[in-house]
Amino acid sequence: MAGVKPPQYDPAHAAIPSPEQLRAIRTAGDDAFMLIVDLMSGCGLRNGEAAAVNLNDIVADNVYRVTGQAEFGSPSTADHR
C-alpha cells in the first residue's frame, strides 16, 4: 500500500524470558493462565490465538489448527450499535 510504512523490528528490544522467568510467569496465575502461557511459549501462539483455543481445532495427534482469535478491547473502544 502506497504511503504505509512497515513496522520496525528491533531485535535489541525483543524480550525472551529465561526458563526460570518462564516458570515464575506460569505459576503467577490460575490453571487457565498457565495454559495460555504454555500455548504461547510452547506453541508460539499469540495472545488472542491462545485465548481462543478450541478442542474442535485439534485435527490430529499433536496438530492444532489456529482458526481464530479472541478480540480484546475496552468497552469504550468497542463499536456499540
N, CA, C and O atoms as a Maestro MAE file, in Angstrom:
{
 s_m_m2io_version
 :::
 2.0.0
}

f_m_ct {
 s_m_title
 :::
 protein
 m_atom[324] {
  # First column is atom index #
  i_m_mmod_type
  r_m_x_coord
  r_m_y_coord
  r_m_z_coord
  i_m_residue_number
  s_m_chain_name
  s_m_pdb_residue_name
  s_m_pdb_atom_name
  i_m_atomic_number
  :::
  1 25 0.851 -1.173 0.000 1 A "MET " " N  " 7
  2 3 0.000 0.000 0.000 1 A "MET " " CA " 6
  3 2 0.893 1.231 0.000 1 A "MET " " C  " 6
  4 15 1.819 1.351 0.802 1 A "MET " " O  " 8
  5 25 0.608 2.097 -0.871 2 A "ALA " " N  " 7
  6 3 1.406 3.309 -1.003 2 A "ALA " " CA " 6
  7 2 1.285 4.171 0.248 2 A "ALA " " C  " 6
  8 15 0.189 4.406 0.756 2 A "ALA " " O  " 8
  9 25 2.413 4.629 0.723 3 A "GLY " " N  " 7
  10 3 2.426 5.528 1.860 3 A "GLY " " CA " 6
  11 2 2.382 4.860 3.221 3 A "GLY " " C  " 6
  12 15 2.475 5.549 4.237 3 A "GLY " " O  " 8
  13 25 2.242 3.541 3.278 4 A "VAL " " N  " 7
  14 3 2.193 2.832 4.552 4 A "VAL " " CA " 6
  15 2 3.569 2.266 4.848 4 A "VAL " " C  " 6
  16 15 4.116 1.493 4.061 4 A "VAL " " O  " 8
  17 25 4.127 2.657 5.988 5 A "LYS " " N  " 7
  18 3 5.445 2.168 6.365 5 A "LYS " " CA " 6
  19 2 5.301 0.883 7.177 5 A "LYS " " C  " 6
  20 15 4.466 0.822 8.080 5 A "LYS " " O  " 8
  21 25 6.086 -0.131 6.881 6 A "PRO " " N  " 7
  22 3 6.022 -1.368 7.676 6 A "PRO " " CA " 6
  23 2 6.545 -1.119 9.082 6 A "PRO " " C  " 6
  24 15 7.360 -0.221 9.292 6 A "PRO " " O  " 8
  25 25 6.082 -1.908 10.047 7 A "PRO " " N  " 7
  26 3 6.581 -1.739 11.406 7 A "PRO " " CA " 6
  27 2 8.075 -2.050 11.468 7 A "PRO " " C  " 6
  28 15 8.581 -2.886 10.720 7 A "PRO " " O  " 8
  29 25 8.756 -1.375 12.355 8 A "GLN " " N  " 7
  30 3 10.185 -1.585 12.526 8 A "GLN " " CA " 6
  31 2 10.423 -2.642 13.595 8 A "GLN " " C  " 6
  32 15 9.892 -2.554 14.702 8 A "GLN " " O  " 8
  33 25 11.216 -3.628 13.254 9 A "TYR " " N  " 7
  34 3 11.581 -4.671 14.218 9 A "TYR " " CA " 6
  35 2 12.977 -4.381 14.724 9 A "TYR " " C  " 6
  36 15 13.920 -4.265 13.940 9 A "TYR " " O  " 8
  37 25 13.108 -4.267 16.019 10 A "ASP " " N  " 7
  38 3 14.409 -4.006 16.628 10 A "ASP " " CA " 6
  39 2 14.741 -5.174 17.549 10 A "ASP " " C  " 6
  40 15 14.199 -5.262 18.651 10 A "ASP " " O  " 8
  41 25 15.629 -6.078 17.114 11 A "PRO " " N  " 7
  42 3 15.961 -7.252 17.931 11 A "PRO " " CA " 6
  43 2 16.483 -6.888 19.318 11 A "PRO " " C  " 6
  44 15 16.362 -7.684 20.249 11 A "PRO " " O  " 8
  45 25 17.056 -5.708 19.465 12 A "ALA " " N  " 7
  46 3 17.569 -5.291 20.780 12 A "ALA " " CA " 6
  47 2 16.445 -5.110 21.789 12 A "ALA " " C  " 6
  48 15 16.677 -5.181 22.996 12 A "ALA " " O  " 8
  49 25 15.223 -4.875 21.303 13 A "HIS " " N  " 7
  50 3 14.087 -4.684 22.210 13 A "HIS " " CA " 6
  51 2 13.268 -5.953 22.423 13 A "HIS " " C  " 6
  52 15 12.299 -5.937 23.182 13 A "HIS " " O  " 8
  53 25 13.637 -7.039 21.776 14 A "ALA " " N  " 7
  54 3 12.924 -8.303 21.956 14 A "ALA " " CA " 6
  55 2 13.275 -8.878 23.331 14 A "ALA " " C  " 6
  56 15 14.448 -8.960 23.694 14 A "ALA " " O  " 8
  57 25 12.275 -9.264 24.073 15 A "ALA " " N  " 7
  58 3 12.491 -9.810 25.417 15 A "ALA " " CA " 6
  59 2 12.043 -11.267 25.449 15 A "ALA " " C  " 6
  60 15 10.850 -11.561 25.374 15 A "ALA " " O  " 8
  61 25 12.999 -12.162 25.558 16 A "ILE " " N  " 7
  62 3 12.696 -13.591 25.640 16 A "ILE " " CA " 6
  63 2 13.001 -14.030 27.065 16 A "ILE " " C  " 6
  64 15 14.146 -13.945 27.509 16 A "ILE " " O  " 8
  65 25 11.979 -14.501 27.790 17 A "PRO " " N  " 7
  66 3 12.216 -14.879 29.193 17 A "PRO " " CA " 6
  67 2 13.105 -16.119 29.292 17 A "PRO " " C  " 6
  68 15 13.071 -17.006 28.439 17 A "PRO " " O  " 8
  69 25 13.886 -16.149 30.341 18 A "SER " " N  " 7
  70 3 14.715 -17.323 30.633 18 A "SER " " CA " 6
  71 2 13.802 -18.441 31.127 18 A "SER " " C  " 6
  72 15 12.652 -18.179 31.480 18 A "SER " " O  " 8
  73 25 14.286 -19.678 31.161 19 A "PRO " " N  " 7
  74 3 13.462 -20.767 31.708 19 A "PRO " " CA " 6
  75 2 12.990 -20.480 33.140 19 A "PRO " " C  " 6
  76 15 11.859 -20.809 33.497 19 A "PRO " " O  " 8
  77 25 13.838 -19.878 33.942 20 A "GLU " " N  " 7
  78 3 13.445 -19.552 35.320 20 A "GLU " " CA " 6
  79 2 12.331 -18.507 35.337 20 A "GLU " " C  " 6
  80 15 11.376 -18.624 36.105 20 A "GLU " " O  " 8
  81 25 12.455 -17.489 34.491 21 A "GLN " " N  " 7
  82 3 11.412 -16.460 34.415 21 A "GLN " " CA " 6
  83 2 10.105 -17.050 33.900 21 A "GLN " " C  " 6
  84 15 9.029 -16.693 34.378 21 A "GLN " " O  " 8
  85 25 10.197 -17.944 32.935 22 A "LEU " " N  " 7
  86 3 9.004 -18.577 32.385 22 A "LEU " " CA " 6
  87 2 8.299 -19.416 33.454 22 A "LEU " " C  " 6
  88 15 7.070 -19.412 33.534 22 A "LEU " " O  " 8
  89 25 9.062 -20.128 34.267 23 A "ARG " " N  " 7
  90 3 8.451 -20.895 35.369 23 A "ARG " " CA " 6
  91 2 7.731 -19.967 36.331 23 A "ARG " " C  " 6
  92 15 6.637 -20.288 36.795 23 A "ARG " " O  " 8
  93 25 8.325 -18.828 36.635 24 A "ALA " " N  " 7
  94 3 7.694 -17.863 37.542 24 A "ALA " " CA " 6
  95 2 6.422 -17.291 36.924 24 A "ALA " " C  " 6
  96 15 5.420 -17.113 37.617 24 A "ALA " " O  " 8
  97 25 6.457 -17.005 35.629 25 A "ILE " " N  " 7
  98 3 5.266 -16.487 34.941 25 A "ILE " " CA " 6
  99 2 4.151 -17.524 34.976 25 A "ILE " " C  " 6
  100 15 3.000 -17.186 35.248 25 A "ILE " " O  " 8
  101 25 4.480 -18.779 34.703 26 A "ARG " " N  " 7
  102 3 3.474 -19.851 34.667 26 A "ARG " " CA " 6
  103 2 2.756 -19.990 36.002 26 A "ARG " " C  " 6
  104 15 1.550 -20.234 36.032 26 A "ARG " " O  " 8
  105 25 3.475 -19.838 37.093 27 A "THR " " N  " 7
  106 3 2.883 -20.057 38.421 27 A "THR " " CA " 6
  107 2 2.268 -18.787 39.010 27 A "THR " " C  " 6
  108 15 1.818 -18.795 40.155 27 A "THR " " O  " 8
  109 25 2.246 -17.702 38.244 28 A "ALA " " N  " 7
  110 3 1.714 -16.437 38.759 28 A "ALA " " CA " 6
  111 2 0.194 -16.367 38.695 28 A "ALA " " C  " 6
  112 15 -0.399 -15.444 39.254 28 A "ALA " " O  " 8
  113 25 -0.446 -17.313 38.031 29 A "GLY " " N  " 7
  114 3 -1.894 -17.246 37.888 29 A "GLY " " CA " 6
  115 2 -2.547 -18.586 38.114 29 A "GLY " " C  " 6
  116 15 -1.934 -19.511 38.648 29 A "GLY " " O  " 8
  117 25 -3.797 -18.683 37.702 30 A "ASP " " N  " 7
  118 3 -4.561 -19.917 37.861 30 A "ASP " " CA " 6
  119 2 -4.263 -20.893 36.724 30 A "ASP " " C  " 6
  120 15 -3.378 -20.641 35.906 30 A "ASP " " O  " 8
  121 25 -4.992 -21.997 36.671 31 A "ASP " " N  " 7
  122 3 -4.755 -23.023 35.652 31 A "ASP " " CA " 6
  123 2 -4.995 -22.495 34.234 31 A "ASP " " C  " 6
  124 15 -4.262 -22.848 33.310 31 A "ASP " " O  " 8
  125 25 -6.009 -21.658 34.058 32 A "ALA " " N  " 7
  126 3 -6.291 -21.103 32.735 32 A "ALA " " CA " 6
  127 2 -5.132 -20.217 32.264 32 A "ALA " " C  " 6
  128 15 -4.748 -20.248 31.095 32 A "ALA " " O  " 8
  129 25 -4.586 -19.433 33.188 33 A "PHE " " N  " 7
  130 3 -3.447 -18.582 32.849 33 A "PHE " " CA " 6
  131 2 -2.240 -19.439 32.476 33 A "PHE " " C  " 6
  132 15 -1.536 -19.136 31.513 33 A "PHE " " O  " 8
  133 25 -2.000 -20.502 33.232 34 A "MET " " N  " 7
  134 3 -0.873 -21.388 32.948 34 A "MET " " CA " 6
  135 2 -1.020 -22.012 31.565 34 A "MET " " C  " 6
  136 15 -0.038 -22.135 30.833 34 A "MET " " O  " 8
  137 25 -2.239 -22.407 31.203 35 A "LEU " " N  " 7
  138 3 -2.476 -22.991 29.886 35 A "LEU " " CA " 6
  139 2 -2.161 -21.990 28.780 35 A "LEU " " C  " 6
  140 15 -1.528 -22.341 27.785 35 A "LEU " " O  " 8
  141 25 -2.596 -20.757 28.949 36 A "ILE " " N  " 7
  142 3 -2.322 -19.736 27.938 36 A "ILE " " CA " 6
  143 2 -0.821 -19.481 27.825 36 A "ILE " " C  " 6
  144 15 -0.298 -19.346 26.719 36 A "ILE " " O  " 8
  145 25 -0.127 -19.415 28.958 37 A "VAL " " N  " 7
  146 3 1.327 -19.224 28.931 37 A "VAL " " CA " 6
  147 2 1.992 -20.390 28.209 37 A "VAL " " C  " 6
  148 15 2.898 -20.180 27.402 37 A "VAL " " O  " 8
  149 25 1.556 -21.615 28.489 38 A "ASP " " N  " 7
  150 3 2.128 -22.795 27.829 38 A "ASP " " CA " 6
  151 2 1.889 -22.768 26.321 38 A "ASP " " C  " 6
  152 15 2.785 -23.095 25.543 38 A "ASP " " O  " 8
  153 25 0.676 -22.378 25.904 39 A "LEU " " N  " 7
  154 3 0.368 -22.321 24.476 39 A "LEU " " CA " 6
  155 2 1.198 -21.248 23.770 39 A "LEU " " C  " 6
  156 15 1.649 -21.436 22.640 39 A "LEU " " O  " 8
  157 25 1.388 -20.130 24.451 40 A "MET " " N  " 7
  158 3 2.163 -19.048 23.845 40 A "MET " " CA " 6
  159 2 3.648 -19.385 23.797 40 A "MET " " C  " 6
  160 15 4.298 -19.176 22.773 40 A "MET " " O  " 8
  161 25 4.184 -19.899 24.885 41 A "SER " " N  " 7
  162 3 5.629 -20.164 24.930 41 A "SER " " CA " 6
  163 2 6.002 -21.475 24.255 41 A "SER " " C  " 6
  164 15 7.081 -21.578 23.672 41 A "SER " " O  " 8
  165 25 5.146 -22.464 24.321 42 A "GLY " " N  " 7
  166 3 5.475 -23.768 23.761 42 A "GLY " " CA " 6
  167 2 5.057 -23.957 22.320 42 A "GLY " " C  " 6
  168 15 5.704 -24.689 21.571 42 A "GLY " " O  " 8
  169 25 3.959 -23.288 21.922 43 A "CYS " " N  " 7
  170 3 3.423 -23.475 20.567 43 A "CYS " " CA " 6
  171 2 3.570 -22.231 19.701 43 A "CYS " " C  " 6
  172 15 3.328 -22.281 18.495 43 A "CYS " " O  " 8
  173 25 3.957 -21.134 20.300 44 A "GLY " " N  " 7
  174 3 4.133 -19.909 19.529 44 A "GLY " " CA " 6
  175 2 2.848 -19.182 19.198 44 A "GLY " " C  " 6
  176 15 2.819 -18.347 18.295 44 A "GLY " " O  " 8
  177 25 1.764 -19.499 19.935 45 A "LEU " " N  " 7
  178 3 0.509 -18.800 19.672 45 A "LEU " " CA " 6
  179 2 0.584 -17.374 20.204 45 A "LEU " " C  " 6
  180 15 1.297 -17.095 21.168 45 A "LEU " " O  " 8
  181 25 -0.156 -16.484 19.568 46 A "ARG " " N  " 7
  182 3 -0.262 -15.103 20.040 46 A "ARG " " CA " 6
  183 2 -1.342 -15.034 21.110 46 A "ARG " " C  " 6
  184 15 -2.080 -15.996 21.325 46 A "ARG " " O  " 8
  185 25 -1.429 -13.886 21.780 47 A "ASN " " N  " 7
  186 3 -2.396 -13.718 22.883 47 A "ASN " " CA " 6
  187 2 -3.798 -14.156 22.487 47 A "ASN " " C  " 6
  188 15 -4.381 -15.034 23.123 47 A "ASN " " O  " 8
  189 25 -4.342 -13.548 21.438 48 A "GLY " " N  " 7
  190 3 -5.717 -13.836 21.021 48 A "GLY " " CA " 6
  191 2 -5.901 -15.262 20.548 48 A "GLY " " C  " 6
  192 15 -6.955 -15.856 20.776 48 A "GLY " " O  " 8
  193 25 -4.891 -15.825 19.890 49 A "GLU " " N  " 7
  194 3 -4.976 -17.210 19.419 49 A "GLU " " CA " 6
  195 2 -5.024 -18.171 20.601 49 A "GLU " " C  " 6
  196 15 -5.802 -19.125 20.599 49 A "GLU " " O  " 8
  197 25 -4.196 -17.922 21.608 50 A "ALA " " N  " 7
  198 3 -4.174 -18.789 22.788 50 A "ALA " " CA " 6
  199 2 -5.487 -18.693 23.556 50 A "ALA " " C  " 6
  200 15 -5.978 -19.697 24.072 50 A "ALA " " O  " 8
  201 25 -6.056 -17.497 23.635 51 A "ALA " " N  " 7
  202 3 -7.313 -17.308 24.362 51 A "ALA " " CA " 6
  203 2 -8.499 -17.926 23.630 51 A "ALA " " C  " 6
  204 15 -9.522 -18.217 24.251 51 A "ALA " " O  " 8
  205 25 -8.376 -18.131 22.319 52 A "ALA " " N  " 7
  206 3 -9.481 -18.665 21.524 52 A "ALA " " CA " 6
  207 2 -9.336 -20.158 21.232 52 A "ALA " " C  " 6
  208 15 -10.042 -20.685 20.373 52 A "ALA " " O  " 8
  209 25 -8.440 -20.841 21.926 53 A "VAL " " N  " 7
  210 3 -8.224 -22.270 21.673 53 A "VAL " " CA " 6
  211 2 -9.530 -23.031 21.836 53 A "VAL " " C  " 6
  212 15 -10.298 -22.790 22.767 53 A "VAL " " O  " 8
  213 25 -9.767 -23.958 20.906 54 A "ASN " " N  " 7
  214 3 -10.992 -24.736 20.880 54 A "ASN " " CA " 6
  215 2 -10.612 -26.193 20.623 54 A "ASN " " C  " 6
  216 15 -9.861 -26.478 19.690 54 A "ASN " " O  " 8
  217 25 -11.111 -27.100 21.425 55 A "LEU " " N  " 7
  218 3 -10.779 -28.513 21.249 55 A "LEU " " CA " 6
  219 2 -11.173 -29.041 19.878 55 A "LEU " " C  " 6
  220 15 -10.582 -30.008 19.399 55 A "LEU " " O  " 8
  221 25 -12.157 -28.427 19.241 56 A "ASN " " N  " 7
  222 3 -12.570 -28.863 17.900 56 A "ASN " " CA " 6
  223 2 -11.519 -28.553 16.836 56 A "ASN " " C  " 6
  224 15 -11.600 -29.057 15.716 56 A "ASN " " O  " 8
  225 25 -10.535 -27.726 17.183 57 A "ASP " " N  " 7
  226 3 -9.492 -27.375 16.225 57 A "ASP " " CA " 6
  227 2 -8.294 -28.316 16.280 57 A "ASP " " C  " 6
  228 15 -7.314 -28.110 15.565 57 A "ASP " " O  " 8
  229 25 -8.362 -29.352 17.128 58 A "ILE " " N  " 7
  230 3 -7.324 -30.374 17.135 58 A "ILE " " CA " 6
  231 2 -7.641 -31.305 15.975 58 A "ILE " " C  " 6
  232 15 -8.662 -31.992 15.989 58 A "ILE " " O  " 8
  233 25 -6.769 -31.332 14.971 59 A "VAL " " N  " 7
  234 3 -7.070 -32.071 13.750 59 A "VAL " " CA " 6
  235 2 -6.364 -33.413 13.670 59 A "VAL " " C  " 6
  236 15 -6.744 -34.251 12.852 59 A "VAL " " O  " 8
  237 25 -5.351 -33.644 14.491 60 A "ALA " " N  " 7
  238 3 -4.628 -34.914 14.512 60 A "ALA " " CA " 6
  239 2 -3.775 -34.932 15.776 60 A "ALA " " C  " 6
  240 15 -3.688 -33.929 16.484 60 A "ALA " " O  " 8
  241 25 -3.153 -36.056 16.055 61 A "ASP " " N  " 7
  242 3 -2.258 -36.110 17.214 61 A "ASP " " CA " 6
  243 2 -1.193 -35.033 17.067 61 A "ASP " " C  " 6
  244 15 -0.504 -34.957 16.050 61 A "ASP " " O  " 8
  245 25 -1.070 -34.209 18.089 62 A "ASN " " N  " 7
  246 3 -0.061 -33.152 18.129 62 A "ASN " " CA " 6
  247 2 -0.218 -32.103 17.032 62 A "ASN " " C  " 6
  248 15 0.750 -31.420 16.701 62 A "ASN " " O  " 8
  249 25 -1.413 -31.959 16.462 63 A "VAL " " N  " 7
  250 3 -1.641 -30.940 15.437 63 A "VAL " " CA " 6
  251 2 -2.852 -30.100 15.840 63 A "VAL " " C  " 6
  252 15 -3.957 -30.616 16.007 63 A "VAL " " O  " 8
  253 25 -2.626 -28.817 15.989 64 A "TYR " " N  " 7
  254 3 -3.703 -27.874 16.308 64 A "TYR " " CA " 6
  255 2 -3.780 -26.842 15.195 64 A "TYR " " C  " 6
  256 15 -2.770 -26.238 14.835 64 A "TYR " " O  " 8
  257 25 -4.956 -26.639 14.655 65 A "ARG " " N  " 7
  258 3 -5.144 -25.667 13.582 65 A "ARG " " CA " 6
  259 2 -5.709 -24.384 14.184 65 A "ARG " " C  " 6
  260 15 -6.788 -24.395 14.776 65 A "ARG " " O  " 8
  261 25 -4.987 -23.293 14.035 66 A "VAL " " N  " 7
  262 3 -5.450 -21.998 14.520 66 A "VAL " " CA " 6
  263 2 -6.489 -21.479 13.540 66 A "VAL " " C  " 6
  264 15 -6.193 -21.259 12.366 66 A "VAL " " O  " 8
  265 25 -7.719 -21.284 14.035 67 A "THR " " N  " 7
  266 3 -8.793 -20.834 13.150 67 A "THR " " CA " 6
  267 2 -9.356 -19.479 13.535 67 A "THR " " C  " 6
  268 15 -10.184 -18.929 12.809 67 A "THR " " O  " 8
  269 25 -8.933 -18.939 14.643 68 A "GLY " " N  " 7
  270 3 -9.462 -17.646 15.052 68 A "GLY " " CA " 6
  271 2 -8.683 -17.089 16.215 68 A "GLY " " C  " 6
  272 15 -7.703 -17.671 16.680 68 A "GLY " " O  " 8
  273 25 -9.147 -15.949 16.668 69 A "GLN " " N  " 7
  274 3 -8.528 -15.346 17.829 69 A "GLN " " CA " 6
  275 2 -9.556 -14.543 18.603 69 A "GLN " " C  " 6
  276 15 -10.522 -14.027 18.041 69 A "GLN " " O  " 8
  277 25 -9.328 -14.451 19.890 70 A "ALA " " N  " 7
  278 3 -10.210 -13.670 20.744 70 A "ALA " " CA " 6
  279 2 -9.891 -12.200 20.547 70 A "ALA " " C  " 6
  280 15 -8.736 -11.825 20.347 70 A "ALA " " O  " 8
  281 25 -10.910 -11.384 20.603 71 A "GLU " " N  " 7
  282 3 -10.733 -9.943 20.471 71 A "GLU " " CA " 6
  283 2 -10.757 -9.320 21.856 71 A "GLU " " C  " 6
  284 15 -11.666 -9.570 22.647 71 A "GLU " " O  " 8
  285 25 -9.757 -8.512 22.137 72 A "PHE " " N  " 7
  286 3 -9.676 -7.822 23.414 72 A "PHE " " CA " 6
  287 2 -9.832 -6.335 23.180 72 A "PHE " " C  " 6
  288 15 -9.346 -5.802 22.183 72 A "PHE " " O  " 8
  289 25 -10.496 -5.678 24.078 73 A "GLY " " N  " 7
  290 3 -10.651 -4.230 23.965 73 A "GLY " " CA " 6
  291 2 -11.574 -3.736 25.053 73 A "GLY " " C  " 6
  292 15 -12.414 -4.478 25.564 73 A "GLY " " O  " 8
  293 25 -11.413 -2.502 25.393 74 A "SER " " N  " 7
  294 3 -12.279 -1.932 26.421 74 A "SER " " CA " 6
  295 2 -13.608 -1.540 25.801 74 A "SER " " C  " 6
  296 15 -13.676 -1.261 24.604 74 A "SER " " O  " 8
  297 25 -14.670 -1.518 26.608 75 A "PRO " " N  " 7
  298 3 -15.977 -1.137 26.074 75 A "PRO " " CA " 6
  299 2 -15.962 0.246 25.440 75 A "PRO " " C  " 6
  300 15 -16.743 0.513 24.527 75 A "PRO " " O  " 8
  301 25 -15.079 1.133 25.913 76 A "SER " " N  " 7
  302 3 -15.051 2.485 25.367 76 A "SER " " CA " 6
  303 2 -14.523 2.515 23.932 76 A "SER " " C  " 6
  304 15 -14.802 3.459 23.192 76 A "SER " " O  " 8
  305 25 -13.754 1.479 23.528 77 A "THR " " N  " 7
  306 3 -13.249 1.449 22.159 77 A "THR " " CA " 6
  307 2 -14.051 0.507 21.266 77 A "THR " " C  " 6
  308 15 -13.811 0.435 20.061 77 A "THR " " O  " 8
  309 25 -14.999 -0.212 21.855 78 A "ALA " " N  " 7
  310 3 -15.804 -1.144 21.066 78 A "ALA " " CA " 6
  311 2 -16.862 -0.386 20.288 78 A "ALA " " C  " 6
  312 15 -17.303 0.694 20.681 78 A "ALA " " O  " 8
  313 25 -17.247 -0.969 19.197 79 A "ASP " " N  " 7
  314 3 -18.282 -0.354 18.348 79 A "ASP " " CA " 6
  315 2 -19.638 -0.887 18.786 79 A "ASP " " C  " 6
  316 15 -19.990 -2.023 18.469 79 A "ASP " " O  " 8
  317 25 -20.407 -0.071 19.518 80 A "HIS " " N  " 7
  318 3 -21.722 -0.490 20.003 80 A "HIS " " CA " 6
  319 2 -22.798 0.140 19.108 80 A "HIS " " C  " 6
  320 15 -22.786 1.342 18.842 80 A "HIS " " O  " 8
  321 25 -23.716 -0.698 18.661 81 A "ARG " " N  " 7
  322 3 -24.808 -0.185 17.822 81 A "ARG " " CA " 6
  323 2 -26.111 -0.724 18.309 81 A "ARG " " C  " 6
  324 15 -27.158 -0.415 17.740 81 A "ARG " " O  " 8
  :::
 }
 m_bond[323] {
  # First column is bond index #
  i_m_from
  i_m_to
  i_m_order
  :::
  1 1 2 1
  2 2 3 1
  3 3 4 2
  4 3 5 1
  5 5 6 1
  6 6 7 1
  7 7 8 2
  8 7 9 1
  9 9 10 1
  10 10 11 1
  11 11 12 2
  12 11 13 1
  13 13 14 1
  14 14 15 1
  15 15 16 2
  16 15 17 1
  17 17 18 1
  18 18 19 1
  19 19 20 2
  20 19 21 1
  21 21 22 1
  22 22 23 1
  23 23 24 2
  24 23 25 1
  25 25 26 1
  26 26 27 1
  27 27 28 2
  28 27 29 1
  29 29 30 1
  30 30 31 1
  31 31 32 2
  32 31 33 1
  33 33 34 1
  34 34 35 1
  35 35 36 2
  36 35 37 1
  37 37 38 1
  38 38 39 1
  39 39 40 2
  40 39 41 1
  41 41 42 1
  42 42 43 1
  43 43 44 2
  44 43 45 1
  45 45 46 1
  46 46 47 1
  47 47 48 2
  48 47 49 1
  49 49 50 1
  50 50 51 1
  51 51 52 2
  52 51 53 1
  53 53 54 1
  54 54 55 1
  55 55 56 2
  56 55 57 1
  57 57 58 1
  58 58 59 1
  59 59 60 2
  60 59 61 1
  61 61 62 1
  62 62 63 1
  63 63 64 2
  64 63 65 1
  65 65 66 1
  66 66 67 1
  67 67 68 2
  68 67 69 1
  69 69 70 1
  70 70 71 1
  71 71 72 2
  72 71 73 1
  73 73 74 1
  74 74 75 1
  75 75 76 2
  76 75 77 1
  77 77 78 1
  78 78 79 1
  79 79 80 2
  80 79 81 1
  81 81 82 1
  82 82 83 1
  83 83 84 2
  84 83 85 1
  85 85 86 1
  86 86 87 1
  87 87 88 2
  88 87 89 1
  89 89 90 1
  90 90 91 1
  91 91 92 2
  92 91 93 1
  93 93 94 1
  94 94 95 1
  95 95 96 2
  96 95 97 1
  97 97 98 1
  98 98 99 1
  99 99 100 2
  100 99 101 1
  101 101 102 1
  102 102 103 1
  103 103 104 2
  104 103 105 1
  105 105 106 1
  106 106 107 1
  107 107 108 2
  108 107 109 1
  109 109 110 1
  110 110 111 1
  111 111 112 2
  112 111 113 1
  113 113 114 1
  114 114 115 1
  115 115 116 2
  116 115 117 1
  117 117 118 1
  118 118 119 1
  119 119 120 2
  120 119 121 1
  121 121 122 1
  122 122 123 1
  123 123 124 2
  124 123 125 1
  125 125 126 1
  126 126 127 1
  127 127 128 2
  128 127 129 1
  129 129 130 1
  130 130 131 1
  131 131 132 2
  132 131 133 1
  133 133 134 1
  134 134 135 1
  135 135 136 2
  136 135 137 1
  137 137 138 1
  138 138 139 1
  139 139 140 2
  140 139 141 1
  141 141 142 1
  142 142 143 1
  143 143 144 2
  144 143 145 1
  145 145 146 1
  146 146 147 1
  147 147 148 2
  148 147 149 1
  149 149 150 1
  150 150 151 1
  151 151 152 2
  152 151 153 1
  153 153 154 1
  154 154 155 1
  155 155 156 2
  156 155 157 1
  157 157 158 1
  158 158 159 1
  159 159 160 2
  160 159 161 1
  161 161 162 1
  162 162 163 1
  163 163 164 2
  164 163 165 1
  165 165 166 1
  166 166 167 1
  167 167 168 2
  168 167 169 1
  169 169 170 1
  170 170 171 1
  171 171 172 2
  172 171 173 1
  173 173 174 1
  174 174 175 1
  175 175 176 2
  176 175 177 1
  177 177 178 1
  178 178 179 1
  179 179 180 2
  180 179 181 1
  181 181 182 1
  182 182 183 1
  183 183 184 2
  184 183 185 1
  185 185 186 1
  186 186 187 1
  187 187 188 2
  188 187 189 1
  189 189 190 1
  190 190 191 1
  191 191 192 2
  192 191 193 1
  193 193 194 1
  194 194 195 1
  195 195 196 2
  196 195 197 1
  197 197 198 1
  198 198 199 1
  199 199 200 2
  200 199 201 1
  201 201 202 1
  202 202 203 1
  203 203 204 2
  204 203 205 1
  205 205 206 1
  206 206 207 1
  207 207 208 2
  208 207 209 1
  209 209 210 1
  210 210 211 1
  211 211 212 2
  212 211 213 1
  213 213 214 1
  214 214 215 1
  215 215 216 2
  216 215 217 1
  217 217 218 1
  218 218 219 1
  219 219 220 2
  220 219 221 1
  221 221 222 1
  222 222 223 1
  223 223 224 2
  224 223 225 1
  225 225 226 1
  226 226 227 1
  227 227 228 2
  228 227 229 1
  229 229 230 1
  230 230 231 1
  231 231 232 2
  232 231 233 1
  233 233 234 1
  234 234 235 1
  235 235 236 2
  236 235 237 1
  237 237 238 1
  238 238 239 1
  239 239 240 2
  240 239 241 1
  241 241 242 1
  242 242 243 1
  243 243 244 2
  244 243 245 1
  245 245 246 1
  246 246 247 1
  247 247 248 2
  248 247 249 1
  249 249 250 1
  250 250 251 1
  251 251 252 2
  252 251 253 1
  253 253 254 1
  254 254 255 1
  255 255 256 2
  256 255 257 1
  257 257 258 1
  258 258 259 1
  259 259 260 2
  260 259 261 1
  261 261 262 1
  262 262 263 1
  263 263 264 2
  264 263 265 1
  265 265 266 1
  266 266 267 1
  267 267 268 2
  268 267 269 1
  269 269 270 1
  270 270 271 1
  271 271 272 2
  272 271 273 1
  273 273 274 1
  274 274 275 1
  275 275 276 2
  276 275 277 1
  277 277 278 1
  278 278 279 1
  279 279 280 2
  280 279 281 1
  281 281 282 1
  282 282 283 1
  283 283 284 2
  284 283 285 1
  285 285 286 1
  286 286 287 1
  287 287 288 2
  288 287 289 1
  289 289 290 1
  290 290 291 1
  291 291 292 2
  292 291 293 1
  293 293 294 1
  294 294 295 1
  295 295 296 2
  296 295 297 1
  297 297 298 1
  298 298 299 1
  299 299 300 2
  300 299 301 1
  301 301 302 1
  302 302 303 1
  303 303 304 2
  304 303 305 1
  305 305 306 1
  306 306 307 1
  307 307 308 2
  308 307 309 1
  309 309 310 1
  310 310 311 1
  311 311 312 2
  312 311 313 1
  313 313 314 1
  314 314 315 1
  315 315 316 2
  316 315 317 1
  317 317 318 1
  318 318 319 1
  319 319 320 2
  320 319 321 1
  321 321 322 1
  322 322 323 1
  323 323 324 2
  :::
 }
}
